[in-house]
Structure formats: structure tokens, C-alpha cells
Amino acid sequence: MRITEGYYQVKMNIRQYMQSRQAGRVKKVLLGQNLNDGWLAKVLIYFLLAVIAFLYLQPLFYMMSTMVKSVSDLIDPVVQWIPRKLHGQNLADAWRGLHYPEAFTNTLVIALSCSLLQVISCAITGYALARLRFPGKAAAFILIIITFMVPPQITIIPMYTIFGKLGWLNTPLVFIIPAMFAQGLRGALFIIIFRQFFLTQPKALEEAAKMDGASAYRLFFRIMLPLARPAIIVVFLFSFIWYWNMYYEPSMFLNKEFLPLSLRLNLMQQELMGNSAINFNAGVGKDPISEGPKMAAAFLIILPPLIIYTFTQRWFSEGIERTGLVE
């Protein structure tokens, strides 16, 4: 009798041990050793990331869906994301309405030239503020920070007056010349990025180069500037995107003789609104006649930066980390 009871007791203990061990494995799989190791935490994190990604990508999906819809699909409330038939006329209308080849060339000239000039000028200025010693260095850095904090709307009138006296209005010189002297669009921010990057470099490199007889210019262009590739990539991409998308400054300094894509889009929208007022009474809400071409035009404008970012994403992410912007 006692043997039988002992057998059943051992059997129950083994069963409880196996159940507890199995429960521990399930708990470990679901929750993990740490809070973020288990499947539940991963599912929650992926769900949140998917929601955030959808919120960011939804405007792009809406743009791409609307630009291939016909007027009948835009009017039909049943058609939401996928059109019944792809309609390519909106892209053709947007291409003609934007004068895309001419406007693309104008925008590319401004964005590319100003970005390259800002990389060089801001790198030189940032290196001087980080490594060189000269009178008024602290005051110069404070002034740079002040220019970063001042809104452009405050300085737009004196800048317009100065550019008008110099004869630069309605030409790309209003953007190229300031970028040449590290005072272009967001120039103060780029100087700060380069300054912070050069401050992190070891002084032993400079000391060794100076012992070999390298001058300050050779030290910068042959040693320090190649090391600053992460900062160069970040500054170039930021500068290029901001110059590509700017609207306020071109609307003040440029006219119909030299228009970038942002101003062409505004003119095209005005023309479409006038045509829609004649041809269609849309009432309150979106205008189905002009909605497709406008979305197609917006897509044509953002397509080049998207392509550039697609091929430079890895270097851009590395540059963000190494320049300390994530902090």
C-alpha cells in the first residue's frame, strides 16, 4: 500500500515538474528573460512600428493612388485606394503644367550647387571654430547660433534690398553666393554639425601632421576633411533636400524667368483652380478635376529626393550616428 502511494506521489511530482518546466518554457518564449526579449514584446513593438510607418506613409500612398485615378474614380465613393483602371493622363498633364524639364533643371542647379558649396564652406568654418585659435572665436560662434535662431521672415526685407542693389534678384546667385560663404539655407546648423564632428577627432593626428611640416590648409584638406565623410554626407543630403523643397525664399527672390519646381507647382495649382471653377462645380471638399494632376505633380517633385535617399540611406544613417545628431 505504501509502495503504491509512493509510486503515485512520485508520478504526481514528476507530472507537476514537467508541467512547471513546460510552463516555464512557454513563459520564457512569450516574455523572455528580459522584458523586450519575448514574443509578446516583439509583437507589440512591431505593431507600433507598423502603425507609425503607416501614418508616415499614408500621404505617399494616397498621392500615388490619386494620381492614377480618373475623374470617375475620384467621384465614386466606392473607389478608395485601388482605381478600376490606371489613368496616366494625370502624369502627362502634370509634366506639361510644371514645365518639368526646365523647372527640374532650375531646381537641380540651385540644390546641387548650393549643397556642394555649403559642404565646403561650412566644413572650413566648423573646423576653424573647433581647432584653430583666433581672436573673437567665442563671439563668432555665438553669432552663428543667433543666426540659426532668427526666423528668415525677419531678415527677408534687408536681404531683398541688398540683393536688389547687387543685381542678383531673379537669378540663382541669391542662393549660390550666400552658400559660398556658409550663410545659405540652414548654414548655421551645418557649421555646428561640422564643429561638433571635428571636436571629436583626436588631436594626435594634427600634432603628427604639424611635426611633418603640414600647413593648416594641407592639414584640413588632406587629413581632416576625408575623415569628415559622415558629416559631409549628412550636410549634403540635408542641404540638398531643403534647397529642393524650399518655397518661401524663391517666392521672394525669383520671378517667372527662373522658377524652381515649388513655384511651378503653385502656378499650376492656380491654373487648375481656374479651370475647375469654369468646368466643374466641386462645392465643398476636394476637386476631382484638379486632384489627380496636383498629386501627380507633387509625386514628380518628390521623386528625385526619394531616389537619392534610396541609394544613400545606409551612409546617411551612419553619418547621423557618427556626427552625434541622435543625441
Phi, psi and chi 1 to 4 in degrees:
 res  aa     phi    psi   chi1   chi2   chi3   chi4
   1 MET       -  -44.9 -171.9   68.9  178.2      -
   2 ARG   -68.0  -35.2  -68.8  179.7  178.8  178.6
   3 ILE   -63.9  -41.9  -64.0  175.3      -      -
   4 THR   -64.0  -43.4  -55.1      -      -      -
   5 GLU   -64.7  -40.1  -69.3  177.7   -4.6      -
   6 GLY   -63.7  -37.8      -      -      -      -
   7 TYR   -62.9  -47.5  170.6   75.3      -      -
   8 TYR   -64.3  -35.6  -77.9  112.5      -      -
   9 GLN   -65.6  -44.1 -175.5   66.3   31.3      -
  10 VAL   -63.5  -40.2  170.9      -      -      -
  11 LYS   -62.6  -42.0 -173.4  177.1 -179.2  179.7
  12 MET   -66.2  -39.6  -69.7  -62.7  -64.5      -
  13 ASN   -63.8  -41.7  -68.3  -23.8      -      -
  14 ILE   -63.6  -42.5  -65.9  174.4      -      -
  15 ARG   -63.0  -44.1 -179.0  177.8  -62.0  177.2
  16 GLN   -63.7  -39.0  -68.0  176.6   -0.3      -
  17 TYR   -65.1  -42.8  171.7   75.8      -      -
  18 MET   -65.8  -40.3  -65.4  -60.4  -65.9      -
  19 GLN   -64.8  -43.0  -69.7  176.7   -7.4      -
  20 SER   -66.5  -36.8   61.7      -      -      -
  21 ARG   -68.3  -41.0 -172.9  174.7 -179.4 -178.4
  22 GLN   -65.7  -40.1 -174.0  176.4    6.0      -
  23 ALA   -64.2  -36.6      -      -      -      -
  24 GLY   -65.7  -37.9      -      -      -      -
  25 ARG   -65.3  -44.3  -71.1  179.0  179.3  176.2
  26 VAL   -61.8  -42.6  173.4      -      -      -
  27 LYS   -63.4  -39.9 -178.5  179.4  178.5 -179.2
  28 LYS   -66.3  -38.1 -173.9  176.7 -179.6 -179.8
  29 VAL   -67.8  -42.9  170.6      -      -      -
  30 LEU   -75.7  -45.6  -66.9  178.4      -      -
  31 LEU  -100.9  -30.0  -59.3  179.3      -      -
  32 GLY    79.1  172.3      -      -      -      -
  33 GLN   -68.8  -40.3  -66.9 -179.6   -8.4      -
  34 ASN  -105.5  172.0  -60.6  -40.8      -      -
  35 LEU   -67.4  -30.1 -175.1   60.3      -      -
  36 ASN  -102.0   14.8   58.3  -14.0      -      -
  37 ASP   -95.6  -23.9  -67.6  -19.0      -      -
  38 GLY   -80.7  170.6      -      -      -      -
  39 TRP   -67.1  -35.8  -80.1   99.0      -      -
  40 LEU   -62.4  -44.1  -70.3  178.7      -      -
  41 ALA   -65.3  -40.7      -      -      -      -
  42 LYS   -65.3  -42.3  -68.2 -179.7  179.7  179.0
  43 VAL   -62.1  -42.4  169.4      -      -      -
  44 LEU   -64.5  -42.2  179.8   60.0      -      -
  45 ILE   -65.3  -44.8  -68.5  173.3      -      -
  46 TYR   -64.9  -35.6  -70.0  150.6      -      -
  47 PHE   -64.7  -45.3  174.9   75.1      -      -
  48 LEU   -63.9  -41.4  -67.5  176.4      -      -
  49 LEU   -64.5  -38.0  -68.6  176.1      -      -
  50 ALA   -65.6  -40.8      -      -      -      -
  51 VAL   -64.1  -45.3  171.8      -      -      -
  52 ILE   -63.8  -42.4  -65.0  173.1      -      -
  53 ALA   -62.3  -39.3      -      -      -      -
  54 PHE   -65.8  -40.3  176.1   76.2      -      -
  55 LEU   -62.6  -37.1  -68.0  176.7      -      -
  56 TYR   -77.1  -35.7  -83.9   98.6      -      -
  57 LEU   -89.9  -12.6  -65.4  176.2      -      -
  58 GLN   -58.3  -44.5 -176.1 -177.9   10.3      -
  59 PRO   -59.8  -37.4  -23.8   34.4      -      -
  60 LEU   -67.3  -42.3 -178.0   61.2      -      -
  61 PHE   -63.1  -40.7  -67.6  154.3      -      -
  62 TYR   -64.1  -41.0  174.0   79.8      -      -
  63 MET   -61.5  -47.9  178.9 -167.1  -54.6      -
  64 MET   -68.1  -33.0  -62.6  175.3   64.1      -
  65 SER   -72.3  -39.8  174.5      -      -      -
  66 THR   -72.4  -33.8  -55.5      -      -      -
  67 MET   -71.7  -15.8   74.1  177.5 -174.6      -
  68 VAL  -107.8   15.4  -66.0      -      -      -
  69 LYS   -98.8  144.7  -72.0 -178.9 -178.9  178.7
  70 SER   -82.7  173.1   61.2      -      -      -
  71 VAL   -63.4  -37.5  177.0      -      -      -
  72 SER   -64.7  -37.8   59.3      -      -      -
  73 ASP   -69.4  -34.6  -72.6  -22.3      -      -
  74 LEU   -70.5  -31.8  -69.3  170.4      -      -
  75 ILE   -77.7  -35.8  -64.3  175.3      -      -
  76 ASP   -69.4  119.2 -166.7  -13.0      -      -
  77 PRO   -70.4  -16.2   25.1  -32.7      -      -
  78 VAL   -71.0  -34.9  178.3      -      -      -
  79 VAL   -80.5  115.9  179.6      -      -      -
  80 GLN  -106.8  -71.6  -66.3  -64.8  -32.6      -
  81 TRP  -106.2  -40.7  -68.4   97.6      -      -
  82 ILE  -102.2  117.1  -57.6  176.0      -      -
  83 PRO   -72.9  158.1   26.9  -33.9      -      -
  84 ARG   -66.7  -34.5  -67.3 -171.6  176.8   91.5
  85 LYS  -148.7  137.2 -175.2  179.1  178.8 -179.1
  86 LEU   -68.1  131.3  -64.5  179.6      -      -
  87 HIS  -116.6  105.7 -173.5   68.4      -      -
  88 GLY   -89.4   -1.8      -      -      -      -
  89 GLN   -67.1  -28.9 -173.0   61.7   34.6      -
  90 ASN   -62.4  -40.5  -68.2  -31.0      -      -
  91 LEU   -65.6  -39.2  -76.3  170.3      -      -
  92 ALA   -65.4  -42.6      -      -      -      -
  93 ASP   -64.1  -40.0  -66.0  -19.9      -      -
  94 ALA   -66.0  -39.3      -      -      -      -
  95 TRP   -60.2  -45.4 -176.2  -81.2      -      -
  96 ARG   -72.3  -40.2  -69.8 -167.1  -58.7  -91.6
  97 GLY   -66.1  -33.4      -      -      -      -
  98 LEU   -82.3  -11.7  -71.7  174.6      -      -
  99 HIS    50.8   55.2  -59.9  -88.9      -      -
 100 TYR   -57.2  -46.6 -165.8   77.2      -      -
 101 PRO   -58.7  -44.9  -24.4   35.3      -      -
 102 GLU   -67.8  -48.2  177.8 -174.3   -5.3      -
 103 ALA   -66.2  -36.9      -      -      -      -
 104 PHE   -62.9  -42.2  175.4   82.8      -      -
 105 THR   -63.5  -44.1  -56.6      -      -      -
 106 ASN   -61.4  -44.7  -63.8  -20.4      -      -
 107 THR   -66.2  -40.6  -51.7      -      -      -
 108 LEU   -65.9  -38.4 -174.6   62.7      -      -
 109 VAL   -62.0  -45.7  167.4      -      -      -
 110 ILE   -67.0  -51.0  -65.5  175.2      -      -
 111 ALA   -66.3  -45.4      -      -      -      -
 112 LEU   -71.3  -47.3 -171.6   59.3      -      -
 113 SER   -65.4  -43.8   59.6      -      -      -
 114 CYS   -67.5  -36.4  -67.5      -      -      -
 115 SER   -65.3  -45.7  -58.9      -      -      -
 116 LEU   -64.4  -41.5  -66.5  174.9      -      -
 117 LEU   -67.2  -37.6  -70.4  172.9      -      -
 118 GLN   -67.9  -35.8  -87.2 -161.7  -37.5      -
 119 VAL   -59.8  -46.0  166.0      -      -      -
 120 ILE   -70.3  -50.3  -61.6  173.7      -      -
 121 SER   -67.8  -40.9   59.0      -      -      -
 122 CYS   -70.7  -32.7  -67.1      -      -      -
 123 ALA   -66.0  -43.0      -      -      -      -
 124 ILE   -63.0  -44.6  -65.0  174.0      -      -
 125 THR   -66.0  -43.3  -51.5      -      -      -
 126 GLY   -64.1  -37.0      -      -      -      -
 127 TYR   -67.6  -40.2  175.4   75.4      -      -
 128 ALA   -63.2  -41.1      -      -      -      -
 129 LEU   -71.9  -24.2  -67.6  172.9      -      -
 130 ALA   -89.7  -35.7      -      -      -      -
 131 ARG  -118.2  -35.7  -66.1  -59.7 -163.3 -174.1
 132 LEU   -84.0  156.9  -57.3 -177.1      -      -
 133 ARG  -114.7  124.5  -65.0 -179.4 -179.6  178.7
 134 PHE  -154.4  155.9   55.4   90.0      -      -
 135 PRO   -64.9  138.5  -20.4   31.5      -      -
 136 GLY    80.1   17.3      -      -      -      -
 137 LYS   -63.5  -46.6  175.4  179.5  175.3 -179.5
 138 ALA   -65.1  -40.8      -      -      -      -
 139 ALA   -64.2  -38.6      -      -      -      -
 140 ALA   -64.1  -41.2      -      -      -      -
 141 PHE   -66.9  -37.0 -175.8   62.3      -      -
 142 ILE   -64.8  -40.5  -67.9  174.0      -      -
 143 LEU   -64.2  -37.6  -70.0  175.6      -      -
 144 ILE   -63.5  -42.1  -70.2  173.2      -      -
 145 ILE   -64.1  -38.1  -65.4  177.5      -      -
 146 ILE   -64.3  -42.8  -68.3  175.4      -      -
 147 THR   -62.7  -28.7   60.4      -      -      -
 148 PHE   -71.9  -30.1  175.5   66.1      -      -
 149 MET   -87.0  -21.6  -61.7  171.4   60.4      -
 150 VAL   -77.4  128.0  174.3      -      -      -
 151 PRO   -66.1  147.0  -18.3   30.2      -      -
 152 PRO   -66.2  -22.6   22.9  -32.9      -      -
 153 GLN   -64.4  -24.3  -69.8   79.7    4.5      -
 154 ILE   -76.0  -35.9  -64.9  177.9      -      -
 155 THR   -97.3    1.6   59.2      -      -      -
 156 ILE   -68.5  -35.5 -162.0   70.1      -      -
 157 ILE   -69.4  -51.4  -65.5  177.6      -      -
 158 PRO   -62.1  -34.6   16.8  -29.7      -      -
 159 MET   -65.5  -40.6  -71.0  175.7   62.6      -
 160 TYR   -62.4  -40.6 -174.5   89.3      -      -
 161 THR   -65.2  -44.5  -55.8      -      -      -
 162 ILE   -65.4  -45.3  -66.6  172.0      -      -
 163 PHE   -64.9  -34.6  -67.6  155.0      -      -
 164 GLY   -66.2  -40.6      -      -      -      -
 165 LYS   -67.8  -33.6  -68.8 -179.3  178.6 -179.5
 166 LEU   -80.5  -10.2  -66.3  173.8      -      -
 167 GLY    77.8   26.7      -      -      -      -
 168 TRP   -96.8   -9.4  -65.8   -9.9      -      -
 169 LEU   -62.2  147.3  -69.4  177.7      -      -
 170 ASN    66.1   21.9  -53.9  -40.1      -      -
 171 THR  -134.4  158.1   66.5      -      -      -
 172 PRO   -69.0   -4.4   22.9  -32.4      -      -
 173 LEU   -63.8  -25.4  -66.2  177.6      -      -
 174 VAL   -64.9  -19.0  -65.0      -      -      -
 175 PHE  -106.7  -33.5  -56.5  108.1      -      -
 176 ILE   -72.9  -45.1  -66.0  176.0      -      -
 177 ILE   -64.3  -47.7  -60.0  -59.9      -      -
 178 PRO   -61.0  -37.2  -25.8   35.6      -      -
 179 ALA   -64.7  -29.6      -      -      -      -
 180 MET   -65.7  -26.7 -170.5 -178.5  -60.2      -
 181 PHE  -112.2   28.3  -65.0   96.7      -      -
 182 ALA    62.3   26.7      -      -      -      -
 183 GLN  -124.5   31.3  -78.9  -61.0  -49.7      -
 184 GLY   -81.5 -158.2      -      -      -      -
 185 LEU   -66.1  120.9 -161.4   64.5      -      -
 186 ARG    58.8   30.8  -53.1  -66.1 -166.5  -81.6
 187 GLY   -63.2  -37.0      -      -      -      -
 188 ALA   -62.1  -39.3      -      -      -      -
 189 LEU   -63.2  -40.4  174.4   61.2      -      -
 190 PHE   -69.4  -34.9  -58.8  146.4      -      -
 191 ILE   -62.9  -42.2  -67.8  174.1      -      -
 192 ILE   -64.0  -39.9  -64.9  172.6      -      -
 193 ILE   -61.3  -47.9  -69.0  175.2      -      -
 194 PHE   -66.0  -39.4  -83.4  113.1      -      -
 195 ARG   -60.7  -46.5  176.2 -177.9  178.1  -88.3
 196 GLN   -65.3  -33.7  -65.0  -56.4  116.8      -
 197 PHE   -68.7  -46.0  179.0   83.1      -      -
 198 PHE   -68.3  -27.1  -72.8  125.7      -      -
 199 LEU   -67.0  -25.0  -76.7  174.8      -      -
 200 THR   -84.0   -9.3   61.0      -      -      -
 201 GLN   -79.9  143.2  -59.3  -56.4  -52.2      -
 202 PRO   -67.0  141.0   22.7  -32.3      -      -
 203 LYS   -73.8  -15.3  -66.5 -176.4  178.2 -179.5
 204 ALA   -62.0  -31.8      -      -      -      -
 205 LEU   -63.3  -45.3  -67.9  174.0      -      -
 206 GLU   -66.4  -42.1  -66.8  177.4  -53.9      -
 207 GLU   -63.4  -40.9  -65.2  174.1   -5.2      -
 208 ALA   -65.8  -40.0      -      -      -      -
 209 ALA   -67.7  -38.7      -      -      -      -
 210 LYS   -66.9  -34.6  -70.2  178.0 -179.7  178.1
 211 MET   -65.9  -29.4  -69.2  178.9   61.9      -
 212 ASP   -82.4   -0.6  -68.1  -22.3      -      -
 213 GLY    91.6   17.2      -      -      -      -
 214 ALA   -76.1  136.5      -      -      -      -
 215 SER   -78.8  174.5   61.9      -      -      -
 216 ALA   -64.7  -39.1      -      -      -      -
 217 TYR   -68.7  -44.1  -65.0   99.5      -      -
 218 ARG   -66.1  -37.2 -173.4  175.1 -177.2 -178.1
 219 LEU   -61.2  -40.1  172.5   62.3      -      -
 220 PHE   -72.9  -50.7  173.1   74.9      -      -
 221 PHE   -77.5  -26.6  -73.7  104.7      -      -
 222 ARG   -97.3  -23.4  -63.3  -67.0  -63.0  -87.6
 223 ILE  -120.1  -57.4  -62.3  175.9      -      -
 224 MET   -73.6  -41.9  -58.1  -55.5  -67.9      -
 225 LEU   -65.1  -42.7 -169.6   60.1      -      -
 226 PRO   -62.0  -31.2  -25.3   34.9      -      -
 227 LEU   -70.2  -20.6  -67.8  175.7      -      -
 228 ALA   -89.1   23.6      -      -      -      -
 229 ARG   -57.7  -41.1 -171.0  179.4   68.1  172.4
 230 PRO   -59.4  -43.8  -24.0   34.2      -      -
 231 ALA   -67.3  -35.6      -      -      -      -
 232 ILE   -63.6  -44.2  -69.7  173.9      -      -
 233 ILE   -63.4  -44.6  -66.2  174.1      -      -
 234 VAL   -63.0  -47.6  170.3      -      -      -
 235 VAL   -65.2  -42.5  168.8      -      -      -
 236 PHE   -63.1  -45.8  175.1   79.0      -      -
 237 LEU   -67.4  -43.7  -70.8  178.4      -      -
 238 PHE   -60.8  -46.4  -87.3  136.1      -      -
 239 SER   -64.1  -43.5  179.3      -      -      -
 240 PHE   -61.9  -45.7 -175.0   87.8      -      -
 241 ILE   -65.6  -41.5  -64.4  -59.6      -      -
 242 TRP   -68.8  -39.3  -81.1  -28.5      -      -
 243 TYR   -69.8  -33.3  -86.7  107.5      -      -
 244 TRP   -68.6  -38.3 -173.6  -85.9      -      -
 245 ASN   -94.9   -4.7  -65.4  -31.7      -      -
 246 MET   -64.1  145.3   65.7  177.4  176.6      -
 247 TYR  -129.9  -40.7  172.6   79.9      -      -
 248 TYR   -63.6  -49.5  178.4   70.7      -      -
 249 GLU   -65.0  -46.2  -70.9   81.7    1.5      -
 250 PRO   -62.4  -33.9  -24.2   34.3      -      -
 251 SER   -65.4  -22.8   65.7      -      -      -
 252 MET   -91.6  -34.5  -63.1  -62.9  -63.3      -
 253 PHE  -105.4  -16.8  -61.5  141.8      -      -
 254 LEU  -116.5  156.1  -58.4  178.7      -      -
 255 ASN  -126.2 -161.5   62.7    5.4      -      -
 256 LYS   -69.8  -11.6  -65.4 -177.4  179.0  179.8
 257 GLU   -75.5  -27.8  -63.3  178.2    1.4      -
 258 PHE  -143.7   90.4 -167.2   90.3      -      -
 259 LEU  -113.0  130.3  -70.0 -179.6      -      -
 260 PRO   -81.7 -178.9   28.6  -33.0      -      -
 261 LEU   -65.6  -34.5  -73.2  170.4      -      -
 262 SER   -63.2  -42.0   56.5      -      -      -
 263 LEU   -74.3  -33.2  -62.9 -175.7      -      -
 264 ARG   -62.9  -37.2  -77.4  -69.0 -177.1 -172.8
 265 LEU   -64.1  -40.0  177.6   61.9      -      -
 266 ASN   -64.8  -43.6 -174.6   44.1      -      -
 267 LEU   -64.4  -40.3  -67.0  176.3      -      -
 268 MET   -63.9  -40.1  175.3 -176.0  167.8      -
 269 GLN   -63.7  -39.9 -175.8  175.6    1.4      -
 270 GLN   -64.2  -40.5  -65.9  176.3    3.2      -
 271 GLU   -64.8  -40.9  -65.8  175.6   -1.1      -
 272 LEU   -66.8  -36.4  -71.1  173.4      -      -
 273 MET   -65.5  -38.4  -70.4  175.8   61.4      -
 274 GLY   -66.9  -42.5      -      -      -      -
 275 ASN   -65.8  -37.7  -65.8  -24.9      -      -
 276 SER   -68.8  -35.9  -59.7      -      -      -
 277 ALA   -64.0  -28.6      -      -      -      -
 278 ILE   -83.7  -42.3  -63.0  173.8      -      -
 279 ASN   -94.9  -19.6  -60.7  -35.3      -      -
 280 PHE  -151.6  133.2 -172.8   87.0      -      -
 281 ASN   -96.3   93.7 -175.3   12.3      -      -
 282 ALA   -79.2  -21.9      -      -      -      -
 283 GLY    71.4 -147.9      -      -      -      -
 284 VAL   -86.5  134.0  179.5      -      -      -
 285 GLY   115.5 -158.3      -      -      -      -
 286 LYS   -79.2  146.5  -61.0 -177.0  178.2   70.6
 287 ASP   -93.9  114.0 -179.0    5.8      -      -
 288 PRO   -66.9  -20.8   23.4  -32.9      -      -
 289 ILE   -75.6  -42.3  -69.6 -177.8      -      -
 290 SER   -94.7  -12.9   62.4      -      -      -
 291 GLU   -65.5  -43.5 -165.8   71.5    9.7      -
 292 GLY   -63.1  -53.2      -      -      -      -
 293 PRO   -61.1  -35.7  -25.9   35.2      -      -
 294 LYS   -65.4  -42.8  -75.5 -168.1  -64.9 -174.7
 295 MET   -67.6  -36.1  -67.9  -59.4  162.6      -
 296 ALA   -65.3  -40.0      -      -      -      -
 297 ALA   -65.2  -42.1      -      -      -      -
 298 ALA   -62.3  -38.1      -      -      -      -
 299 PHE   -66.0  -41.1  178.6   77.8      -      -
 300 LEU   -63.5  -30.4  -70.5  175.8      -      -
 301 ILE   -74.5  -42.8  -67.6  175.3      -      -
 302 ILE   -84.9   -8.6   68.9  170.8      -      -
 303 LEU   -63.3  -46.6 -177.3   60.0      -      -
 304 PRO   -60.2  -46.1  -26.6   36.6      -      -
 305 PRO   -61.4  -34.7  -24.3   34.1      -      -
 306 LEU   -64.3  -41.1  -74.4  177.5      -      -
 307 ILE   -65.2  -43.1  -64.9  174.7      -      -
 308 ILE   -62.3  -44.8  -67.2  175.3      -      -
 309 TYR   -67.1  -32.8 -179.2   74.8      -      -
 310 THR   -60.6  -39.9  -59.5      -      -      -
 311 PHE   -86.6  -17.0  -71.0  100.8      -      -
 312 THR  -115.9   14.6   59.4      -      -      -
 313 GLN   -62.2  -43.1  178.2 -176.9    4.7      -
 314 ARG   -63.9  -46.9 -178.5  169.8   63.6   89.3
 315 TRP   -68.0  -33.7  -64.0  -78.7      -      -
 316 PHE   -66.1  -43.4  180.0   72.3      -      -
 317 SER   -64.3  -42.9  -58.9      -      -      -
 318 GLU   -62.7  -39.4  -66.1  176.9   -2.7      -
 319 GLY   -66.2  -38.6      -      -      -      -
 320 ILE   -60.4  -43.5  -71.7  -71.5      -      -
 321 GLU   -68.5  -42.3  -64.9  175.8   -2.4      -
 322 ARG   -78.2  -23.3  -64.4 -171.3   60.0 -178.3
 323 THR   -85.8   -7.8   51.2      -      -      -
 324 GLY    83.5   13.0      -      -      -      -
 325 LEU   -68.3  -25.0  -68.9 -178.6      -      -
 326 VAL   -69.2  -17.7  -66.7      -      -      -
 327 GLU   -80.0      -  -60.2  176.8    1.1      -
